[in-house]
Amino acid sequence: MPPRLSSAQKAEVLIEALPYIRQFYDRTIVIKYGGNAMTDVALQEDFAEDVVLLKLIGMNPVVVHGAGPQIGALLQKLGKQSEFIQGMRVTDEETLDVVEMVLGGLINQDIVTLINKAGG
């Protein structure tokens, strides 16, 4: 559990953040949420709370997510080898079905649930 901030520390954080809050108020903020960050429950909760906070202070967060580790794990369970060229996944039709299932069916729903639980 992270340490609690004193009132003075909270005020200091807000004072430092105020110029950015003003600069990005009513702007769309794109957040890349990578598959590796999704593997830790504490990071998932922190991510969702941060998205909600951005919305509460007047920004419009848009989440773009990955799921590399999750896709790789499901492909392995199905006995299909992941193939990469220069760090990019090679996606044939069979692999594309798995990618769509993981991204659209599993990961996207989990992210929405996390954000809703955090107050979004």
C-alpha positions in Angstrom: 0.0 0.0 0.0 1.5 3.4 -1.0 2.2 5.8 1.8 -0.4 8.5 2.6 0.5 12.1 1.6 0.3 14.8 4.2 -1.9 17.9 3.4 1.3 19.9 2.6 2.5 17.2 0.2 -0.9 17.1 -1.5 -0.9 20.9 -1.9 2.6 20.7 -3.4 1.6 18.1 -5.9 -1.4 20.1 -7.0 0.6 23.3 -7.3 3.1 21.5 -9.5 0.3 20.0 -11.6 -1.8 23.1 -12.0 0.0 24.5 -15.2 -0.6 21.1 -16.9 -4.2 20.9 -15.8 -4.8 24.4 -17.3 -2.8 23.5 -20.5 -4.7 20.3 -21.1 -8.1 21.2 -19.8 -10.9 20.1 -22.2 -8.3 18.4 -24.5 -8.2 14.8 -25.6 -5.4 12.9 -23.9 -4.3 9.6 -25.5 -3.0 7.0 -23.0 -1.1 3.9 -24.2 -1.8 1.1 -21.7 0.6 -1.7 -22.6 0.0 -5.4 -22.0 2.9 -5.7 -19.5 1.3 -3.1 -17.3 -1.9 -5.2 -17.3 -0.2 -8.1 -15.5 0.0 -6.4 -12.1 -3.3 -5.8 -10.1 -1.9 -2.8 -8.3 -0.8 -1.2 -11.6 -4.2 -1.9 -13.1 -6.0 -0.2 -10.2 -3.5 2.8 -10.4 -4.1 3.1 -14.1 -7.9 3.1 -13.7 -7.7 5.7 -10.9 -5.5 7.9 -13.1 -7.9 7.8 -16.0 -10.8 8.8 -13.8 -8.7 11.6 -12.2 -7.9 13.0 -15.7 -11.6 13.0 -16.5 -12.5 14.7 -13.2 -10.0 17.5 -13.8 -11.5 18.3 -17.2 -9.5 16.2 -19.7 -10.9 13.7 -22.1 -8.8 10.5 -21.8 -8.8 8.0 -24.6 -7.2 4.6 -23.9 -5.2 2.7 -26.5 -4.3 -0.7 -25.2 -2.1 -3.6 -26.1 -2.1 -7.1 -24.9 1.1 -8.7 -26.2 1.7 -11.0 -23.2 -2.0 -12.1 -23.1 -2.1 -12.8 -26.8 1.2 -14.8 -26.6 -0.2 -16.8 -23.6 -3.4 -17.8 -25.4 -1.5 -18.7 -28.6 0.8 -20.9 -26.6 -2.2 -22.6 -25.0 -3.6 -23.3 -28.5 -0.2 -24.7 -29.6 0.5 -21.9 -32.0 4.0 -20.3 -32.1 4.1 -16.5 -32.0 6.2 -15.1 -34.9 7.9 -11.7 -34.8 9.8 -9.7 -37.4 11.8 -6.7 -36.0 9.6 -6.7 -32.9 6.3 -6.8 -34.8 3.9 -9.7 -34.5 3.2 -11.5 -37.8 -0.5 -12.1 -37.8 -2.0 -14.7 -40.1 -5.8 -15.3 -40.2 -5.7 -17.8 -37.4 -3.6 -15.6 -35.2 -5.9 -12.6 -36.1 -8.9 -14.5 -34.6 -7.0 -14.9 -31.3 -5.8 -11.3 -31.3 -9.4 -10.0 -31.9 -10.7 -12.3 -29.1 -8.1 -11.2 -26.6 -8.3 -7.4 -27.5 -12.0 -7.0 -28.0 -13.4 -9.7 -25.8 -11.2 -10.0 -22.8 -8.9 -7.0 -22.4 -11.3 -4.3 -23.5 -14.0 -5.5 -21.1 -11.5 -5.7 -18.2 -10.4 -2.2 -18.8 -13.9 -0.8 -18.9 -14.7 -2.7 -15.6 -11.5 -1.3 -13.9 -12.4 2.2 -14.9 -16.0 1.8 -13.8 -14.9 0.4 -10.4 -12.6 3.4 -10.0 -15.5 5.8 -10.4 -15.5 6.4 -14.2 
